[in-house]
Amino acid sequence: MEKHNILYYTWGESCAADCIDALRRAGCQVYVSCAKRVQYDHDAFFMEQIAEECEREKADCIFTFNYFPDLSRVALQLHMDYYSWCYDSPHLTLQSLTLNNSCNHVYVFDYALYERYAGLGVETIHYLPLACNTDRVRKQIRDYRDKREAQDRNAYEHEITFLGNMYDDEYNFYDQIGELPEYITGYLDATMEAQSQIYGMDLVRAMLREDICNTILSKVKIDMGPDYRDCGKDILVSMIQKKITVTERRRLLTVLGEFYKVDHYAAKESPGLPVRYCGYADYVNEMPNVFATSKINLNISLRSIESGIPLRVIDILGAGGFCLTNYQTELPMYFENGKSIVWYESYEDLFEKVHYYLRHEEEREAIAAEGHRIVCSEFTYEKALQTIFS
């Protein structure tokens, strides 16, 4: 890997320290910028700050998690490279016309998303799975266990854990759409119910006909400005996918909570769920310990992640936890079902596998160990950054 002088812009992302550490261990000089932004785009003062920092620190490139059009503009102006690694999905700033800037090297973890942009002729976008700092996580878990009583050091603290938000709050934009014609409401309800039963296929995008899309858009103000592609349909798709995620997570946790001990970690409690709310688990200091001490870690992916492997799955396996996840089409590229991870393909399949793996501890722990081995080999920051800067 080439040794760069990097301006790393951080916006509070949870994995900043892990990435910066890996860059420095690879021999790069890293200057961390915390420049303040007032607007998500066309923030002149922010761009001035970044440009001044780049010139002062003699940076030869800019690096961020997620894509910032203003940083691409600065890099283009200063004849630098801009490296962006996106871990949010959807990530609407990818609709910016600046995405085609020649300075850009933009990486997304969802191959279906990569294919969609590549199909539009965007040559600056690439595919790259997300990563985990397994060295830090292993040390942290050892320290955590050393502090426990000797007889409880390796004991499980949780039966089933789900770590993730429910999105049943003000960010559930679908429920804020104005009154729609009855036939459209029925059509969308049927589409969402069908999608909730299907994994590995984006049914919503295929079913959102132009006439229905136009009717909804007449009631929703979507205007990202002249520097963005016409992305009304993409935004509607993501709103519907989030609504499906809300319904799916509530439905699954409700049924599981009636039969098993389910612990839920999230930024806020969701009323009415038969689970134990455990509060927020900090990404660096608490999350790995939760995963390592749970018999089953449940992943219910955001439906806006079409094919990719969510960071949550990699984090669970990176902590040595057993991961039971919904099927994603990229999972078989790296993992074998029942050998290094377990995925479910229907609600019934999920309940059967929960019942089985709670009662087969040795098999469960062997699967977790193999999943951990694969993440330590294939999903490291060192390997990912080598790809980015090659």
N, C-alpha and C positions, 0 to 999 in steps of 0.2 A: 504494500500500500504506500502510495506517495505521501510524503510528509508535508502537510499543508499548514498555512497560517490562517486559522479559521476564526471568523466572527460568528459565534454561536448566539443566536437570539432566543431567549427563553421567555415564555409567556405564562409560566407556572405549571407546565406539563409535568406529570408525575415521574416520567422516566428521564428527565434532564440529567440528573447526576450520573446515572448509569452510562448514558451515551457520552457525556463529557469525559468521564473516567476512561472509557474505552478509546476515545480519540487521543487522549493524552498518553495512554499506554502504548498507542501505535506510533508515538513520536511526533504527533502534531502539536503545534502551538495553538492554544484555544483561548480566545478572549470572550468572556461571557457578557452579553449586552442585555440589560433589563430596561431598555428605552421604553418610555411610556407612550401608549397609543390612546387617542381619543376616538378615532374613527376606525372601522375595520378596513377601510380602503381610502385612498387619496388623502392621507394624513400628511400634509406638507412638513409639519414640524418633526414628526416621527422620522420621515425620510431624511431630513437634514441631520438629525441626531445619528442615524445609522451611517450615513455617508461620512460624517466627521469621524466617527469611531473607526470605520474601515480604514480611512486614510491615516489616522493617528497610530493605529496598531499595525499598519502595513499588511492588512489582511489580503489574502488572494482569493478568498471565497466566503460565502455566507451559508450557514447551515441552520435549518429549523425543522422541528416536528410540525407538520401541517404546512399548508401553502399560504403565503402572504404576497398578494400582488404588488404591494408597495416595495417589498424587499427585492422582488424581481426587477422592478423599475430601477432601483438603486444599483443593483448588480449590473444591469445592462448599461447604465450611465457610466459606471466606473470600469467597465470591461472586465468584470469578474464573473466567476461561476456562482450560481445559486443552487444549492442542494436542499431539497425538501422531501421529507419522509412522512407520509400521511398515515395517521392511525385513527382518524375519525371517519365514520361513514354514516350518513352522507357528509361530504365536505364541499360546501357550495362555492367556496372561492375558486375551486377548480374550474368553475364555469367562466372565470375571467378570461378575457381575450389575451391577457398577458401570458397565459399558459404557453403560448407558442413562442415566447421570447427565446432567442437563441442561447441565452445564458443559463437556461433552466435545465435541471436534472431532477425530475419529480418522480417519486416512487410511491406506489400504492400497494396495499397488501391484499386487495381483492382483485383476482384475475379477471372476473367479469367486468369490473369497472375499468380496468386497464384496456380490455378489448373494446369497450364502448368508445373510449377516447381515441384509441389507435384507429378505430374505424372512422372517426371524424377527421383523420389525417394529422392528429397531434403526434409529433415525433419526439417531443421532450418528455413523454411519460413512460414509465417503466414499472415492472412488477417486482415486488420484493416483500416476502413475509416479515412479520414483526419479530421482536427479539426479547430475550430475558437475560439479566445478569445473574446467572446461576451461582457464580462464585460468591457474590454478596449474599444471596438468598440462603445458600447452604450455611455460611458462617452465622448468619442471623438466627437461623433455626437452631443451630448447635448452641449458641449462647442462650437462647430462650429455654431450651431443654435443660441446660446446665443449671439454670436458676430454679427449676422445679424440684420437688422432692424426688429422691432417687427412685422410689417405687412407682412414681407416676410419670417418669421422664418421657416414656414413649407411649403413654396412654392417650387415647383419643378423647377430645373434649366435645366433639360435635358428631351427631349421627349423620344428618344431611345439612349441608350448608349451601345457601344461595347468596352470592355476593353480587349485588347489582340493584340499580334503581328501577322503580316500577313505571316511571314516566306518566303517572296518572295525576299530573299537576297542571300548572299553567302552560307547560311546554307540550301538552297534548293538543296540538293545534287543530287536529281533525275535528274535535268536538266544538271548536270555535267557529267553524264554517256556518254561514247563515242557512236558513231553511232551504232545502233542496226539493225538487219535484219528487213525488213519492216513488216513481219508477226508478229514478237514479239512486235514491236511498236504498231501495230493495236490491238493486243491481250491485251496489257497493257492499252491502251487508253480505250478500251471497258470495261475492268475490273474496271478501276478507275471511269468511268462514271456510271457504275452499282452500285459501292459501294457508290458513292455520293448520290444515291437515296435510300439507305437502311441503317437503323439504328438498332443497337442491334445485329449485326452479322458481324463477321470479314470475309468478302468475299475475301479480298486480299490474306490472308494466304492460304485459301482453293484453290484459283485459281492459285497460283504461282507454276506451275508444275516444276518438277526436271530438265527437259531438258531446260526450259526457264531460270530457276535459274542459271544453270551452264553456259549458254551462257552469261548472264549478268555478272556473277562473273569473267568470263574470261577477261572482260573489266574494272573491278573495283578492285582496290587493297584493300582487306579487310584482315588484319592480326593483331589480337589483342594479339598474342603471344602464347607461349606454355602453359601458365597457364590459358587459357580460352577454353571453349567449342567451338566446331565448330559452329559458330553462323552466318555464311554468309547469310543464308536465313532470319534469324531474322532481320539482319541489312537492307537487301533489302526490307523486308516488311515495316520496319519503314520509309525508304526513300520514298517508294510509298505512305504510309499513310500520310506523311507530305506533299507530292505533292497534294494529294487529299484535305488536309486541306487548302493549299494555294488557290486552285481553288475554293473551296466551300466558303471560307470566302470572297473572292473577288466577287464572283457571288451574294451572298446574300446581301452584303453591297451595291453593285452597284444597285440592284433592289430596295432595301428598301430606299436608298438615293435619288432615283428619285421621291419618293412619300412622304417621311417623313423627319423630321429633325433628322439626325443621327450624334451623336458625337462619335469620335473614339479616344481612349487613347491608345498609344503605344510608344515604345522606339524610333521609327522613323516613318516618314510619308511615306505612300504608294501612289505614284502618280497615278492619273487617277480615284480615287474613288470620287463619289459625296457626300462626307461626310465632316464634319468639324473636322479637325485634332486638338486635344486639348493637344498634348504633352504626356509626361510620367507622370503617377500618382503614387506617392510613396505608397508602400504597407501599411505602418503604418499610415502615416500622411495625405494622400489624398484619397486613394482608398475608404475607408468606406463612406466618405462624398459624393463621386460621386455616389455610389450605392444608398445611402439613398435619394438623390435628383433627381433620374431618374425615370420617369414613368415606363419605361420598360428597364430592364437590359438584354441584349442578351448574351447568352453563346453559342458559336459554338466550341464544344470540339475538341481537337486534336484527329485525327482518330486513333492514336496509343493507346489511352485509350479505351480498348475494351469494358469493362462493367462497370468500376468504375465511381464514382461521382467525377468530377474534383473539385479541391480546389476552383476554381472560383465560382462554384455554392454555395458552403458552405459559402464563403466570402460574396456573394451577400445577401443571406438569413440571415447571421449573422449580417449584417448591417441593416436589416429590409427592404431590397429592394425587388421589384417584379422581379422574375427571369423567363424568357422565354428561355428554353434550348432545344437543340436536345434531343431525347430520348436516354437514357442509360439503360441497362437491370437491373441495381441495383437501379434505382430511385424508382420503386414501393416497394422496401423493406422498405423504410422510408417515402415516400411522396405519396400523392394522387393527381393525375392530376386534375387541376381545383379547388383544395381545399387548398393545401399548396405550390404548384408550378405549372407551366404550361410547358408542353413539346410539341414539334411538331414532326411529323413523316414524313413530306415531305415539300418541298419548298412551295407548295400551302397551306398546313396546317399552316405554319409559317406566311404567309402573311395574312391569314384570322384571325389568333389570334392576330396579331399586330393591325389590323383594329378594332377588337372587344374590346380588353382590353384598348386601348387608349380612348375609348368612354364609358367605364364602370368603373369609378374611384372607387366607393365604393366596388365593387366586387374585383377589382384589389388590393385594399389596405387590404381587408380582407384576401385574399390569401397570401399576403406578411406577414401579421401578424402571420398567422398560420405557415408558413414556418419558420419564425423567432423563434417561440415557439419551434418547433421541433429541430432546430439547437441548441438552448440554452439547450435543454434537452439531445439530443443524440450525439452531435458532439463537445463536450467540450474537452479541453486538460486534465482536471481532469479525465474524464471517460476513455479517450484513454490511458493515462499513467497508470491508474489502471490496464488496460488490459495488457499493455506491461510488467509491473513489477510484475504481479501476479504470 
